[in-house]
Amino acid sequence: MPGVCLGIVCIRVSVGACTGATYRTAPGHVSGSIDLHKTDEVALDGEPSKHKTIGTMSKAELEEKLSVIGPHLTVELIRLVRPIRLGWIIRRRLRIGPMIPPESELERISGIRVRAGNPELAEPIKTWTKPPEFYEEVLQHPGAAFYLFDCRKHSSSPYGMLLTYRGLHGHVQMKWFKLRDLRRWAARWEPVVMEILRPLFSGANEVG
């Protein structure tokens, strides 16, 4: 059951019907340190296992390690993004799928919880992220992202991601990237980033 929390990153992981844990990390704007914490939602309040600090690292240490990488990680990611037009999307037989809401809408969210059970409970999120009825509707949501599906292939997996943004003259423009290219970029840089973040997971072996 994932959670989206303002000011922190919050992820809830459940195993089975009665176990669950919440992992939180704060950006350390005040303390100067980035901490990763685990809360055992099954343990009783007051038990030592209720709250654990998995790892910590200072922002200065993180900035120093990221400076070694330089701009290469970001530059390679930006190079994946390409301009795109609605006419090309139609001719290429790409279908626009669910929307990932823009930051302006996410700012109003203090938390999201999705529970197993009655599908009607998920209706607000389903409506919020539903695909546009017409292609032109994507231009009504600057700062959003939409999944793209290739109708020429018999696959339910997304083919790419469409990004909308407001240009210099106020017009909504679009760019996109292939998810295949993004996965290659992630595979190249994930070991490097995980090595940098190793102090945050120094106590991960103690997490059950």
N, C-alpha and C positions, 0 to 999 in steps of 0.2 A: 504494500500500500504506500504509494509515493506521497511525499508532502512537499509543497512549495511554500517557503517561509521568507518573509522580508528580513533582510539583514543577515541571514544565515542560510546555509545550504542544508536541507533536511531530507533524509531518505529513510523510509521505514522498510525493513525487510522482514517478512514473515515466513516461517517454515512450519508447515502443518497447520492445524486448526487453532492451537492455543499458545503458540510461541510467537514472539515478535521482538524486534529491537529497532530503535531509532538511532541513526548516526547523524550527528550534527557537526558542522564546522563553521566557525565564525571568521570573518575577514581580518579581525585584529586591528581595527581602526584605532581603538583606544589603547589596548594592551601592547600592541606592537608584535604580538605573537599569534600565529595561526594554530588553533587546536582542533583535534578531531576527537569527539566524545561519543560514547555509546551509552544509551539508556535501555536497560532490560525492562520491557513493559510487563513481564511476567513476575519478576522479583518484587517483593513487598517493599514499601517505603521504609528506609532505615537499614535495609540489608546492604552489606558492602558491595555486593554485585549489582546493585541497582544502577549506579553511575560509575563509569570508567573513562579515564582519559587514555585514548589509544596512542596518541603521539602529539608532538608539538614541534614547531619550528618558528624562528623569528622571521618577520617580514624582510629584514635586512639580509638574512641568509638566503631567502627565496629569491630576492632581487639580484643578489650576487651570482647565484647559480644560473638564473635565467639570462643574465648578461653574457654568460659564456656562449649560449646558443646564438645570441645576437638576433638579427631580424629574420633569419632564414626560415624559422617555423612559420611566422606570420606571412612572409612573402610567398612561400610555397602554397599556403592556404588561399591567399588572395588570387593567385594565378589560376586556381580551379574555377573561379567565378567568371561567367561569360554573359554578354548581353543577350537578350531574347525578346522577341515580339509575339503578340497574340496570333498574328497570321501564321508565323512559323510553327507555333505550338499546334495549331489546327492542321496545317499541312503535314506535319510530322506525326500526326495522330497521337498526341500526348494528351492524356486526361488529367485534369486538375483535381487533386484529392483533398483530404482534410486540411484545415488551416491550423497553423500554430499561431496563436494570437500575438499581436504586437506588444511591445514593452509597455505602452501606454495603458493597455488593458490589464496586463499582469500586475501593474503597480497597485491595483485595487484589490488584489487577492492576498489574503493573509494565510490561506491554507487550502489544500485540495486533498480530499480523501475519497477513495474509490473502494467500495466494499462489495464483496461477493453477495449475490442475492437478487432481489427484484431489479430487473434491468431498467425499470422506470426511474430508479434512483439516480441513474447516470444520465438522464435526459438533459439536464442543464448543460453538462459538458459536451454531450453529443450535439446539441443545437449550436453551442458556441463554436465548435470546430468543424461543423458540417461543410462539405465541399460547396463551392458556388454553383448556383443553378445555371448561370451563363458565364462564359469566359471573362467578359468585361468586368464582372463583379470584383475580380481580384484588385482592380485599380481603385476600389473604394476602401481598401485596407492597407495604407502605406505602413511600412515597418513590420509587415507580417511575412509569414513563410507558408508555402503550400507544397504538399507532396505532389510529384508528377509520376504518372504511370504510363508505360508504353503499351498502347492498345494493339501493337503489332506482335506482341509477345504474350504467350499463355503463362503469365506469371502474376501473382498477386503482390509481389514485392515492389516497392517504389523504385522508380528508375532514376529520379533526380529530385531536386528541391528548387522551387521557385521562390525568389525573394523580391519583395516590393519595397520601394523607398521613394521619398520625395526628392526630386532633383533640385538643382540650383534655382530654376525658374518656377518652382512650385508644382511642376507636373509630376505625377506618379510614374516611375519607371520600373523596369524589371530586369533582374539578372537571374541566372540559374547555375547549378553545377550538378554533375553526375555523382550519384552516391558511390558508384564504383571508384571514382577518383578520390572521393573523400575517404573511403576505407583504405585505399593505398596510402594516402597521406597519414592517416591515423596509425597504420601498421608501422610506418617508418619512424614516427615521432613518439609513439607510446612508450617504448622502452626508455627513451631519453627522459621524458617527463616523469615517468614513474621512479626513475633513479633519483631525480631531483626531489621528488616528494617522499622519498624513503623515510625521513624522520617522522612524518605524519603517521606512518603505519608501523612504527617500531614495536608497538605492543599488539599488533594484529594476531600474532600466534596465540595470545592469551584469550582471544575472543572465541567463544564457543558458538 
